[in-house]
Amino acid sequence: MLIAVTGALLVVPRPAVPHDIPEPFVAPAVINGVMREDRKRARELENAAKAGTLENEIRLLGNQVRAFGRAVAAGDERALEPVRRKLVNDAAEAIAKNPERVLALRAHQALAFAEEAQRFEWGSPPSENLVELGGVFPVLANEYTWFDTATRRLFLSEAELTVLFKKRWNDITGLTGKTFAVSLDEERLLLRFYLNHPPVEKSGTPASTSPAARRALAVQDQVKRDEKRRAKVQELAKIDPSYPAALADGVLLFRLGKFEEAAIAFDRHLTVHPDGPHALRARNYLKAALEAR
């Protein structure tokens, strides 16, 4: 049995087919501030290295991050484990020595990774620097088609790349807590990218594939991308209560042909936000879902 829908439907003149997913709000001023702070930290690390005052623990940690990237790219699981253990141990020693310098190292490597990734011509073999800093990122970027095939340049911005790197850096070093957590706006920024470019490998289509089979594969790819988008919407909902997750989920459910579930999601959004900025859109979408089921 379908839900009892809101009375707001009475004022809707006609249904509107759900299409656009609401994007999370990202404050440019906050992102710009984070980038300025990262650049400042990176310069301080470079100055310390030039002056010969950079702590040995920081040097070792930086080298081990790169060693880990090489090991991951090589794909040797047995060789990877001892490299990871040493990396975590080096990170613990470095944080005990100078936490601020560890943040500076992360900022320096994040900016170096972003610069290398943006200037690299995608579709070519990855550079050694990109492999050391990004591990399997070059492989994944190719599999997810995260670059413009005409210009061979990434869709990711410098800020998006630095957030991606910092989250991976935190994960591989085992460093957690408020000091190393990325900001809410950084999380929103990266998840916004994932909503537009979901991390899903595109199905291969041999030259001999018939037009009908190509169309079927394209539909399958779209389904996989929208399912991944749903997962990212749930991630957003957990960290950002202001994001209209139910509305976004309803749009994706509608696109997946799950009209009953979509109607439930739209009604859930209207129950919580009957007069919010997305209310009229949600009412139109709800009517479309009810008529499509």
MARKOL-656247 format. One record per residue: residue in three letters; x, y negated, z negated of N, C-alpha, C in turn. Coordinates in pm, whole numbers, plus 50000, padded with zeros to 5 digits. Atoms other than C-alpha are relative to their C-alpha. Example, Ala and Ser with C-alpha at 12.3 -4.5 7.8 and 13.67 -1.06 7.14 Angstrom:
2
ala500895011950000512305045049220500904988050000 ser499185011950006513675010649286499234989149927 
This chain:
293
met500855011950000500005000050000500884987650000 leu499215012249993501334965650089499734991349879 ile500125009450110501904939049826498834990650021 ala500975010949992499294912949748500804987450028 val499165011149961500754883349933499504987049941 thr500305012950061500794847449814498924992750077 gly501035008149939497934823849881500544989750094 ala499395010049913500394801350060499795003250147 leu500204996349860499694820950378498824992850063 leu501205006249947496374803150412500294987350078 val499705012649934498114771450526500955001850119 val499064997549890500324787950790499225000550131 pro500755000149876499094779651142500345011750092 arg499624989049910501064806851322501295006549946 pro498794993250046503764832751256501234995250075 ala498735003049935507424826751334500915012049981 val499144988250007509744855551418501284996649926 pro498775002650077512564856751159501235002350087 his498794998549920515934851251318501244995749923 asp498805005350064518424828951137500105003949853 ile499734996950140519994840250810500484987249932 pro499505012050069520374811550560501445001749957 glu498594999450038524024803750503500194994849859 pro499715005250134525464798850154500574985950010 phe499485013750002526214762850063501475000149958 val498585001350031529934755150069500334985149995 ala499645014150015531184721749937501374997650063 pro498705002449935533914709850178501014993249908 ala499085007150089535364686949911500685009749904 val499424990150092535874716549678501055008450073 ile499054991949922537544737649948501244991850034 asn498845008649970539754708450052500874998049876 gly499245001550124540744703649688500815012349967 val499294987450023541674740249653501195001150095 met498914999349902543754738549971501134990349963 arg498965009650042545564707349848500805005549883 glu499324994350117546364724649519500905011650042 asp499184988949951547624755449702501264994850070 arg498845005649930549874734449923500994993849902 lys499135005950102551224715949620500795010949929 arg499314988950067552034748649444501045006350092 ala499064993949904553644762649758501254991450015 arg498835009049988555894731949790500885001049876 glu499224998950124556934734849426500805012949998 leu499274987249994557874771349482501184998850096 glu498925001849902559904762249791501134991549943 asn498985008750060561694734449602500825007449894 ala499304992250103562524758049316500965010050066 ala499144990449929563904783549564501234992950055 lys498885007649945566074756949731500974995549891 ala499175004950111567314744249394500665011449923 gly499444988650070568164779349279499435002349862 thr500614998650132565774777448982498815009650000 leu501134990749993563214802949101500335012649921 glu499784988450087562864830948848500155012850083 asn499764987449929564124865048956498745008450006 glu501254992250002560794880848854499074995850114 ile500865004949893559004858849107500525004650136 arg499414995149875561444867949384499675014850021 leu500274985749990561014904849309498555002650035 leu501424998149973557234901749309499684996550146 gly500235003849861557224883449641500505010650098 asn499454989549914559444910049798499165012749994 gln500784987850014557304937949658498644999050067 val501255002049926554114923049801500225003350147 arg499684997249859555774924550142500305014950022 ala499734985649989557004960050080498705007950000 phe501314993450004553454970049995499294998750135 gly500615002049870552214954850320500575009550104 arg499374990849905554734975350518499555014349975 ala500394986350033553805007150332498575002850040 val501404998249962550085002150388499885001450151 ala500064999549854550614995550758500545013150054 ala499424987249957552725027250785499035011549980 gly501034989850022549805047550649500465012449927 asp499484988550074551915070850434499514999149856 glu500615000950132549785076650125500955004249888 arg499074995550105552475095449933501064989449972 ala498995010550019555025067749988499384987549942 leu500675012350043552435041149910499854999349850 glu500295000150144551735051549550501144994349917 pro498925005950081555195044349404500214985150031 val499885014249966555295011149593498944992149926 arg501085006950071551955001549441500304999249850 arg499685000250143553075011349090501054989449970 lys498965010050020556184989949123499444985950017 leu500615013049978554124961149258499224995449877 val500785003550119551764961748961500924997049882 asn499045002350108554714964348721500724986650019 asp499345012749972556504935248891499074988249974 ala500975010750024553324914448873499844997449851 ala500145001550145552984921048500501204992949940 glu498805006550050556584910648437500054985350042 ala499985013849951556204879348650498994991349926 ile501025007850069553004868248480500414997349856 ala499515002050136554634872948140501084989249997 lys498925009849992557534851048254499474985950026 asn500475013349962555664822348420498725001150082 pro501284998549929551924824248509499814989850113 glu500195010349899551934791248698500845002950124 arg499144996849886554814802848915499415011650081 val500664989049928552884834549000498904994550089 leu501025006649918550004812849120500644993050120 ala499295006849892552514793049325500455010050107 leu499594989749905553834825149482498805004550083 arg501204995849926550314836049574499604989350102 ala500365010849909549594801849725500954999450119 his498995000549893552844802349922499785011250101 gln500194988749910552204836750064498664999250072 ala501315001549936548534829150133500074990450118 leu499865009849894549424798450337500885005350114 ala499134994049898552204817150517499215010250083 phe500834990249931549754845050602499024993050094 ala500975007249918547134820350729500654993850123 glu499295006249888549674802150945500395010550104 glu499574989449909551014834451092498815005850076 ala501184994049937547524848351159499394990650103 gln500625009549907546314816451327500834997750127 arg499195002649881549254812551562500285012750081 phe499744987349934549464849251652499025002150116 glu500864997049887548074860051991499405013949980 trp500644987450033545554886751899499775008450125 gly500044990649889545424917552113501405004750034 ser498604996149983549244919152112500455007849876 pro499474993350120551354940451873500244989749889 pro499845009750109551404923551529501464997249969 ser498655003650039554494905051413500355006649867 glu499544994050126556594918651128499504991949881 asn500455008750109555674888750913498535002149970 leu501434998050019551964894450968499725013549934 val500164986850061552274931250878500404999649852 glu499535000550139554264924050561499024992749909 leu500935007950083551784898250437498585005350006 gly501394996049984548584913150573499735014849996 gly500244985650001549104950750567499275004450126 val500784995249886546384965650787499094989350058 phe500875010649947544724932050852500074999050153 pro499975000749853545994931051214499155010950066 val500814989049945544364964851276498514997049983 leu501415002750028541094954851110499484988450084 ala500455011649921540924921251288499715004150144 asn500254994949866541174939851618498765008850004 glu501164991150003538614966151519498704992349983 tyr501205007950024536134939951397499794989150105 thr500045010349897536834917451698499834986249936 trp500055012850071537504887751471500764989250076 phe499305010149922539114868351754499304998050133 asp500565003549871538044851052072500845006950108 thr499224992549900539044874052357500564991150110 ala499515009149895539484844352594501244992449952 thr498885007950051541774823352373500985008349919 arg499194991050082543124852852168500384993449868 arg499805006550130542764831851852498895004349905 leu500944995450101541054841651528498824990649983 phe501165008050038537564830151436500174994449859 leu499835004450138538724826451075500784986949993 ser499295012550023539774791850958501165002449904 glu498894999050095542884785150752499485002649859 ala500554998350135540764782250437499435014049982 glu500564986450009538924814950509501115010449989 leu498874990650006542224832850568500684999749864 thr499345000850131543714819950242499155006749892 val500874993450099540684831550042500095015250018 leu499894985749972540814865550212501315005549943 phe498704995550049544514868250127500045000049848 lys499945000950146544124856849766499225011349934 lys500784989050057541404882549698500735013350016 arg499224987749980543524910149851501225000149909 trp498815001250085546604897649662499665003449856 asn500444996850137544704899249332499795015049985 asp500334985750008543564934449411501255008649998 ile498834991349991546954948849503500974997949884 thr499105002550114548814932349212499365004049868 gly500694996650123546174941748957499794988249907 leu500165011950083546044905948829498554995350004 thr501405003750010542584896348706499854988549900 gly500275010450098540924870948481499774986550066 lys500375013349952539924834748513501144992950073 thr498865007049939543434822748601500135003050148 phe499794996049862543524842148927498715001350081 ala501274998849929539824842649016499864988750101 val500285010549903538874824049332498704993249958 ser501165007950040536244797049295498735005050068 leu501274996249939532544801549372499914995150144 asp500055005149862532884779449679500905008050093 glu499144991449918535764800949803499295013350031 glu500774987749977533604832049756498924997550105 arg501055003449903530774815049943500584998550141 leu499365002449870533144804750222500285013150071 leu499644987349938534374840150284498755008250033 leu501224992449974530914855850253499214993750116 arg500635006449884529574830150499500635005250129 phe499334994549882532194842250745499525014250027 tyr500444986249982531174878450683498585000950054 leu501364999949948527524869950751500004997350151 asn499905003249858528534855351088500805010350078 his499124990149935531194881551163500155012049907 pro499934988750093530384913050964501155009550032 pro498864991049978533344936550914499555014050039 val500474987249947532054964751132500745002750131 glu499294996349877534044983151397499025001950115 lys500874999049884532484979651740500185013650068 ser499944987149932531615011851922500754998750133 gly499295000049872533895020352211499065003350114 thr500844997349883532305019752555500895002750121 pro499184996649883534275038552822499424994350129 ala500435005949873534115024753175498915008350067 ser500974991249936532045054953282498634999949932 thr501265000350073529275047253031498904993850085 ser501115005149920525905042353199499414987449937 pro500635012050056523995009553159499055003049885 ala500944996450106521335026952950500745003749871 ala499214996250118523965041952720500664987849937 arg499395012450053525665008052688498984992249917 arg501045007250074522374992352582499715006949867 ala500254992550123521835020052327501124997649898 leu498865002750089525335014752185499944985949944 ala500115013950046524734977252166498964998949888 val501035000050105521574983451963500565006249873 gln499394993750118523475007051732500974990649931 asp499065009650057526184981051684499284988949924 gln500755010650067523614954551598499425004949868 val500534994250124522014977551341501095001049895 lys498894998950095525394984351180500404986449945 arg499635013450045526184947251168498984994349903 asp501035005350089522854938451011499955007449867 glu499924992750127523184966150752501164994749916 lys498865005750073526614952250661499644986049948 arg500455013250046525084917350643499135001249875 arg500844997950120522524930650395500875002349877 ala499104997550113525354943150175500664987049955 lys499385012850035527024908850189499004990649935 val501045008050064523724892050101499875004049853 gln500094995350139523574913749788501214995349919 glu498815005250068527144903649701499794985349964 leu500275014250025526114867249734499024998349885 ala501035001150104523064872649514500595001949860 lys499394997150131525264886049233500814988349946 ile499115010650046527574855949223499394986150013 asp500565013249970525314827749342498475000449991 pro501464999750017521754825749198499284989950088 ser500655010149917521074795149416499785004850143 tyr500134995249863521384815349736498665007250018 pro501304993549977517984825849885500165014250054 ala499664986349958518934862549894498785007650051 ala501194992749956515364875849923499584995750140 leu500335005049867514704853650224500965005850104 ala499014994749908517954864350391499785015050022 asp500224985649987517224900950319498755002750084 gly501214998449920513744896950466500274998350148 val499655002349860515184883050789500695012350057 leu499254988549951517574912350820499125012450008 leu500924988549996514904938050735499074999050121 phe500855001949883512674923051003500775003650127 arg499184997049882515514924951257500245015050013 leu499794985549999515964961551158498715007750025 gly501274993549974512304968351227499295005149876 lys500624995750126511434973750860499054989049952 phe500885011550018508474950150863499324999749863 glu500644999550133506774962050543500964995249892 glu499005004250098509984958050343500334985250017 ala499735014249975510574924350509498934991349937 ala501105007750060507144912050401500134999349849 ile499804999850144507884922650045501094990249959 ala498895009050030511164903750052499584985350013 phe500465013949982509544871850189499064995849888 asp500925003150109506784873749930500764998249868 arg499195001450122509394878549656500664986249995 his499405013449995511154846949771498974989349966 leu501035010150024507874827149770499485000349857 thr500414999150140506974839949425500934992049911 val499005007250080510184825349284500134985550044 his499805013649945510384794949515498794996050085 pro501205003149922506804785649617500074986550071 asp499925013449941507774749749697501444996050033 gly498605003149974511494752349770500244995650142 pro499665005049865513334739950080499745010250110 his500214989649898512784773450257498575005349998 ala501334994550021509124777850157499205001350130 leu500794999449877507504769150491500545010850093 arg499414989649916509954791050679499625013849949 ala500334987050058509314819750439498555003750025 arg501414997249972505534816450486499805004250146 asn500094996349858505914817350863500555014050025 tyr499394986849986508214847450840499125010949941 leu500864990250066505874865050601498825003650089 lys501144997149912502944861450839500445008450119 ala499494992249888505064874751125500225014649959 ala499744986450048506074904950917498715007749978 leu501294993450023502474912250820499345003950131 glu500624997049871501354910951181500785010750078 ala499174990649925504274932151304499935014149945 arg499934986750062503844961251062498985009650063 
